[in-house]
């Protein structure tokens, strides 16, 4: 699912690139000369995913964080909005 | 709350004719009208006959370009004069936009302006399309595509003048916007009931119109503009919806022309949440007092430019899975 999400993300961001799913469970993305590997984090880490961009690895706590890290690396015009949508009190 | 209708449509598509006929209908008595013309000298307001029940204000220049100031100031002035009793006590506002105006920032202003909130309520966007020239206009003018894609109602005008049938145009309109009902004006006349949207019931109405069995919505597309409908049988957690909307706005804000949804929130089974968004801007979430029908599925429609439908589905599915996993981990930690 992650690989397909990243492939579809490239389309949504209007970027040309490739996404592969090697047998080790990770996802490899190549775009604009940048190589990105995303894989599940080890259970003892406080992250859900590990994102390696040109050999530098960092943790990501969610899919949204993965998308933000990947796009930040690929799109120089991207500025993460950090928009927060507050949910009003659920009616009783 | 005073309902606001926005009347859009490309140059010459029959907006003013339609408005003139509407204002003659009893249902549209006590209507305040804002007419916006692109040229420096406005003419349209001369063409709309004002009865003593109506109040017409005129703005020139393009509303969507200098909107935050002009539109808000005009509306505030109208409301102030209404309270002072110097204009008729209108109960509805119609904004006729310039034919070149992008409706999105107009809708956004009506949705979010703090000075107008609580006094005005956006009822919807109505877009006129000329049956004679509409197809060519849609080919040539990108703004006309957006006017159609964002509409809550589409009115096909001048169909009496179109020599050939309007079937290809209707198909094109359906491709651009599968959510908005398409009505045909007969010599400029449309049943006023089409526009007399009950503010208190607007969301329930369109919630009924959204699907329930509109499987064609899943495949609607025209060039880069696509209509994507997401249906979920299971309730969605509030945090999932928040994260999903944030991600949509963050990654596709400018391309997300419009989003509407009625959502079964897990934490609120009896009262569905209604969501509205126009590009980066989201209307404050609203709770309906009850479900408008027996259909209690969550239904979200996204009208977007160049946003893959599959991406939207995967995004929601992925966030749902992560939120559910986090919930399970929390429960096991508490056990």
HADDOCK unambig.tbl for C-alpha pairs under 7 A between the chains (distance, minus, plus):
assign (segid A and resid 5 and name CA) (segid B and resid 311 and name CA) 6.06 0.50 0.50
assign (segid A and resid 5 and name CA) (segid B and resid 314 and name CA) 5.95 0.50 0.50
assign (segid A and resid 5 and name CA) (segid B and resid 315 and name CA) 6.97 0.50 0.50
assign (segid A and resid 8 and name CA) (segid B and resid 308 and name CA) 6.73 0.50 0.50
assign (segid A and resid 8 and name CA) (segid B and resid 311 and name CA) 5.21 0.50 0.50
assign (segid A and resid 9 and name CA) (segid B and resid 311 and name CA) 6.43 0.50 0.50
assign (segid A and resid 12 and name CA) (segid B and resid 306 and name CA) 6.32 0.50 0.50
assign (segid A and resid 12 and name CA) (segid B and resid 307 and name CA) 5.09 0.50 0.50
assign (segid A and resid 12 and name CA) (segid B and resid 308 and name CA) 6.19 0.50 0.50
assign (segid A and resid 63 and name CA) (segid B and resid 319 and name CA) 6.97 0.50 0.50
assign (segid A and resid 64 and name CA) (segid B and resid 247 and name CA) 6.79 0.50 0.50
assign (segid A and resid 80 and name CA) (segid B and resid 250 and name CA) 6.62 0.50 0.50
assign (segid A and resid 81 and name CA) (segid B and resid 250 and name CA) 5.77 0.50 0.50
assign (segid A and resid 83 and name CA) (segid B and resid 246 and name CA) 6.00 0.50 0.50
assign (segid A and resid 83 and name CA) (segid B and resid 250 and name CA) 6.97 0.50 0.50
assign (segid A and resid 84 and name CA) (segid B and resid 246 and name CA) 6.25 0.50 0.50
assign (segid A and resid 85 and name CA) (segid B and resid 242 and name CA) 5.72 0.50 0.50
assign (segid A and resid 85 and name CA) (segid B and resid 246 and name CA) 6.39 0.50 0.50
assign (segid A and resid 90 and name CA) (segid B and resid 267 and name CA) 6.92 0.50 0.50
assign (segid A and resid 90 and name CA) (segid B and resid 268 and name CA) 6.25 0.50 0.50
assign (segid A and resid 91 and name CA) (segid B and resid 268 and name CA) 6.82 0.50 0.50
